[in-house]
Each structure stands twice: as structure tokens, then as C-alpha cells.
Amino acid sequence: MFIGHYGAGLAAKRFTPYTSLGTLTVGVQLLDLIWPTFLMLGIERVRIDPGNTRVTPLAFEYYPWTHSFAMAIVWAALAGSAYGVLRRQSRGAAIVAAADPGDSPRR
């Protein structure tokens, strides 16, 4: 499930060699790193339903702030902008923003 994200981060390294692999790894996992915090705060919801999917027993009920297409674009823009401001590298900022393809749990 997550291996595709890491593959995207490794591939992005070719286009921006001066950007650290750690930054690219966080970039491709950003939504999945924010999601547990939103769950704990009650902003998004899942319930445990064994057998719901082959991979996880979680039934995703409400997760528009991290895994909707529109918010994935917003998070990517925020991450790219933050990188651009902190590092002053426009190409790296664009790659960081493009690195997270956005994902949603498969049903």
C-alpha cells in the first residue's frame, strides 16, 4: 500500500537531486502522516470492521480533510510553498508539491 508512495519519492529524487530524500519521503507520505492526528482529534472517522478489506480492518467513514482530491491539492500546495519559502528552491518546491499523488483507501 505505502510502497508506491516511497517509489514516487525515490523517483522524484532524480528530478531534484539537491532536495533531501527525507523531505521527499515526507512529501509522498504527507496525507498519511496528517491523517492519524485528525483521527485522534475527531476531525475524521474510521471504525474497526474485521474483514472490511484484505489489507486493513478499518472501515473509512469520513476523511475529507486528508484524502479528498481537493484537499490533497491544498496540502500539496502548502507543502510545496513551505519548502519553497524555507529552502528558496522553486524546482524543489514544485517537486515536493507534485510528489504526493493523493490517495484514497480502496474499497
C-alpha positions in Angstrom: 0.0 0.0 0.0 2.7 2.5 1.0 5.4 1.1 -1.2 4.0 3.1 -4.2 4.4 6.3 -2.2 8.1 5.6 -1.4 8.7 4.7 -5.1 7.3 8.1 -6.1 9.7 9.8 -3.6 12.7 7.8 -4.8 11.8 8.7 -8.4 11.4 12.4 -7.6 15.0 12.4 -6.3 16.2 12.2 -9.9 14.4 15.5 -10.8 15.6 17.4 -7.7 18.9 15.9 -6.5 19.5 18.7 -4.0 16.3 18.0 -2.1 16.9 15.5 0.7 15.4 12.1 0.4 13.9 12.6 3.8 12.0 15.7 2.6 10.7 13.7 -0.4 9.7 10.8 1.8 7.6 13.2 4.0 6.2 14.8 0.9 4.9 11.5 -0.5 3.5 10.4 2.9 2.2 13.8 4.0 -1.5 12.9 3.9 -0.9 9.7 5.7 1.1 11.5 8.3 -1.6 14.1 9.0 -4.4 11.6 8.9 -3.8 9.9 12.3 -3.7 13.2 14.1 -7.1 14.2 12.5 -8.5 10.8 13.7 -7.3 11.4 17.2 -8.8 14.9 17.2 -12.1 13.6 15.9 -12.0 15.5 12.7 -12.1 12.4 10.6 -13.6 8.9 11.4 -13.0 5.3 10.9 -14.5 2.2 12.6 -13.0 -1.2 13.1 -14.7 -3.8 10.9 -12.7 -7.0 10.6 -12.8 -8.3 7.0 -13.8 -5.0 5.5 -10.8 -5.1 3.2 -8.0 -7.6 2.6 -5.4 -5.2 3.9 -6.9 -3.5 6.9 -9.8 -3.9 9.3 -10.6 -0.2 9.1 -13.8 1.0 7.5 -13.2 4.6 6.4 -16.3 6.6 7.2 -15.3 10.3 7.0 -11.9 11.6 5.8 -12.5 14.7 3.6 -9.7 16.8 5.1 -6.8 14.4 4.3 -7.8 12.2 1.4 -10.2 14.1 -0.7 -8.9 15.2 -4.1 -9.5 18.9 -3.5 -7.7 18.8 -0.1 -4.9 16.7 -1.5 -4.2 19.6 -3.8 -4.3 22.1 -1.0 -2.0 20.0 1.2 0.4 19.6 -1.7 0.4 23.3 -2.4 1.0 24.1 1.3 3.9 21.6 1.5 5.5 22.9 -1.7 5.1 26.5 -0.6 6.6 25.8 2.8 9.6 24.1 1.1 10.0 26.9 -1.3 10.0 29.5 1.5 12.3 27.6 3.7 14.8 26.5 1.1 14.3 29.1 -1.6 14.4 26.4 -4.3 11.5 26.7 -6.7 12.2 23.5 -8.6 12.4 21.5 -5.3 9.2 23.2 -4.2 7.4 22.1 -7.3 8.6 18.5 -7.0 7.6 18.4 -3.3 4.2 19.7 -4.2 3.8 17.1 -7.0 5.3 14.2 -5.0 2.2 13.2 -3.2 -0.2 11.8 -5.8 -3.1 11.8 -3.4 -4.7 8.6 -2.4 -7.9 7.2 -1.0 -8.5 3.9 0.7 -9.6 1.3 -1.8 -12.9 -0.5 -1.0 
